[in-house]
Amino acid sequence: MNKILTPKHKPPEPRYNYDYYASELKGRLQTVHQQAHRNLTESKRKSKEHYDKTARQTELQVGDKVLLFDETVRRGISRKLNAQWIGPYAITEMDRVNANIDRGRNSVKVHIDRLKPFH
């Protein structure tokens, strides 16, 4: 049977209000954010460790002649039969992982992994 609400019988108080929900959600989001940050940091560490296993130190210096790995794919030309290394070019500037090389009239900045010494 339906009870008729009278002043003696008030509707039940909701136990779960918006403020409580917002504060609980904020706490859960902060926890998830911290976990994601830890996972990302660990992933970066593992990735660096894996890269460092196979990375090679290059002995390139300014003024050295180098060959540049050609990544371009030209239509109608077999990549297997085409020369992969072009050059030689001279290194004009170096920083930790990049080198500037002279390609004709212009200078191009390339990663040192794309270069190899020209003998």
LINWOGI-V689795 format. One line per field, one symbol per residue. ss: DSSP state (2 for helix, 1 for strand, 0 for the rest). psi: psi as a letter, one per 20 degrees, with the letter a starting at -180 (. if undefined). burial: 1 if it has 24 or more other ideal C-beta (glycine too) atoms within 12 Angstrom, else 0. Layout:
# LINWOGI-V689795
ss: ???
psi: ???
burial: ???
This chain:
# LINWOGI-V689795
ss: 00000000000000000222222222222222222222222222222222222200000000001111100000000000000011111111110001111110011111122211100
psi: qpppprhhoqqqppiorhgggghggggghgghggghggggggggggggggghhiqqpqkqrpiqpqqppoiqoppipphhiqphpqaqqpphqqagiqqpqpnchrpppqqiijqqqp.
burial: 00000000000000000000000000000000000000000000000000000000000100010111000000000000000000101111010000111100000101010111000
